[in-house]
């Protein structure tokens, strides 16, 4: 079900799937669109630039001529596991949780971040000032992968969705989960993927609305850094 007042378009995905694009010009339109989805199967991803493909960060890293992407990925992941423990309150139970933690803190991996909360995705789409439209991706019909049967995520051969244990308060606050992409240089597309394009001119107003509903840098990044950034934004940009 889609809103008649919205402009709709179709885009051919990188794997031949047709992805529908819907322009969302207000919070009310965003709310009605999200309300039309089944809450049991939808996950959301906010991006600051609607032109960007869904490509994991490790697939976008520039490498030297002699470097192999898969080898670089393995090396940096292993280094993260070796050096991150002093900063953790718990020991992740498997490499899936380790990979989720690495992704969440900025290590280039083959994962894409998603959330079960559409307001969280909306916030990440509009948080920063950009020169272009932003977007929220909606993914439907992606069942969880059987990670218990595949202990090494870097050897998992299909695109899949997985929910990590709540190993970090930020992942918990953001209702975070991930999709894994065995060919991280290839843009992700799916028949269950939809794109809500947010015009740049409404970005600031939507960020203020998200803050009014309790979605902000302070709530999504529990800690002094998140709090400080939120207070600074309120003081300089909100009013």
C-alpha positions, 0 to 999 in steps of 0.5 A: 500500500502506498500513498497517492500523494507521493511521487513514486519511481522505480530503479533497477537494482544492481542484481536485476531487482526493481526497487521502488522509490517513494519521496517522503516530504513530511514526517506525517507521510513517513509515518503513514508509509511505515505504518503500511508495512508489516512490523514483523519483517521490516528493517530499516537503514538511513543513509545521508545521501540517497545517491549512494548504493548499499555497499559495505564499507570494506567494499569501498576501501581503496586498496593498493595494487598488490593488496587483496580485499579479502586478505585485508579484511581478515587482517584488520578483523583479527587485529581488532579482536586482539586489541579491543578486549581491554575496552570491553565489559564482556567477551563476545561469544563468537565471531558474529558478535565480534564482527558486529562490534567491529562494524558498529565502531567503524572498522570496515567490514562486509556488514551493513547496519540496519535497525528495527526502529524506523525513527532511528533510521530516519534520524541517521538519514537526516542527522548531518547537513548534506547537499543532496537528498537522503533516504531510508531503505526498507527491507522486507522478507529477509529471514535470519541466517543460521549463524550457529551452523556457520561459525566463521562469518567471513566464509558465509557465502550468501547475503543474510540478516543476523541479530547480534547479542546485546553486547554493546549499549549502543547497539541496544539503544539503536535496536541494531542488526546487520546484513552480511554480504559475501561480495562486499564490492557489489551493491546490495539489491533485493525484491524486498527493498524499498527506498524512501527518498527524503528531500534535502530541504526537509532534513532539518525539520525531520531531525527536530521532530525525531528529537521531540520523539526522543531519538537523538545523538544522546539517546542513540549513543549513550555516553558523554560523547553522544550527550555533548554532541546533542547539547551542542546541536541543540544550542547552535542549530535547533532554534 
